[in-house]
Structure formats: C-alpha cells, structure tokens
Amino acid sequence: MTTIPHGIKMEAQSRDFKVSVRVGKSGITDMLIDEIHHQLKARSLVKIKINKGLIERQERNEVWQFLADSTHSTLVLQRGNIGVLWKSS
C-alpha cells in the first residue's frame, strides 16, 4: 500500500478542489478510464463524482477500487459519490 503524503490528503479534502471528472449515465467506460488516466498524468490528483442513483451504496467501495486499479492510482478520499484519486510521480 502506498503512503499518501499529508499535503495530498489536505488538498483532496479541500472544498476548493473541484470535480474534474463526472461519471454519468454511460457509466464507467474505457473512454472515462482513459480520461482519468490522462488527467492523473497532467496533475496527479483528480476528483471524481458519480451521478446519484447510478451505483448502489453497497457497490461504491468496489467501484472506487476498480477505478484506482484501472488507472494505476491510489484512492485518497471516498465520501459517498465523490472520490479522489492520486498518482505519485
């Protein structure tokens, strides 16, 4: 498991850190994973929002872990339908 620096955790929790990827009615597609991967290369920290009602509450942990695994990143924060992924350099 990767140790997440304190500064990364603080940035992920900041209200000023805006969502840059939304998971819509199309769900999790290869294009969505490519977009997350591209954004992680550009800035290392990406905030994702899954539209309400798209994924059942009990499935959220699995979905966030799937996205982290698929993009070779680390899940920093998960709060309901919002998650933040981080890719160390």
N, C-alpha and C positions, 0 to 999 in steps of 0.2 A: 504494500500500500504506500502511496506517495504522501509525504508530509506536505501539507498545504501551508505556505507562509502566512503569517498573521496579516500582512498588508493585503494579500489576495482575499482573505476571508472578510476583512473590513470593507474592501471595495465591493465584494459580492453582496454584502448586506446593506450597502448604501442605497438610500431612496433615490439618489441622483443617477444611479447606474440604471440606464433604460433598457427595456426589452429590445433585442435586435433581431430575434427570430420568433415567428409565431407558427404554431402547428395548427393548421386549420382543418376543414372538413375532409381534405385529401389524406390526412393522417401523416404517418411517418413514411416518407418515400425516399428513394435513392437521391433525388434532387435535394430534398431537405437535408439529408445527411451530408451531401456534398457542400451545401451552403454553410452548414455549421462548421464543417472541417475547414473551409476556406476562411471563414471569419476567425476561427481559432488561430490559423496561421498568421493572419493580419494583426490580431490584437491580444491573443492568448486567453481572453476572458469573454464569455458570451452568455447573455441572459436570454432564456427561452421561456415562452409562455404557451401552454397548451390550452386551446379553447375549452371552456367549460362544457361538460357533457360528452366530450369526445372520448375520454378514457375514464373508466370506473376508478373510484377512490382506491380500491384494493390492488389495482394494477399499476398505480403510479410509480412505486418503487422500482418495479421491473422495467418500466418504460424509461425512467431516468438512467438506470444502469445500462440498458440497451444503447441509449444514445451516447453515453460515456464510452462504452466499449467500442461502438461503431466508429467513433471519431478519435479513438486513442487518447481520451482526455480523462480528467478526474472530476467527479461531481463534488462541487464545493458547497452548494446550498440547494436544498429542496424544501420548498414551502408550498404545499398544495399543488396548484397547477403551474407554479413558477420554479424554474431550476437554473442554476448557473454552472457552466462547465468551464474548466481551466485546463490549458495545455502548457506544461512547463517547457522552457526552451531547451 
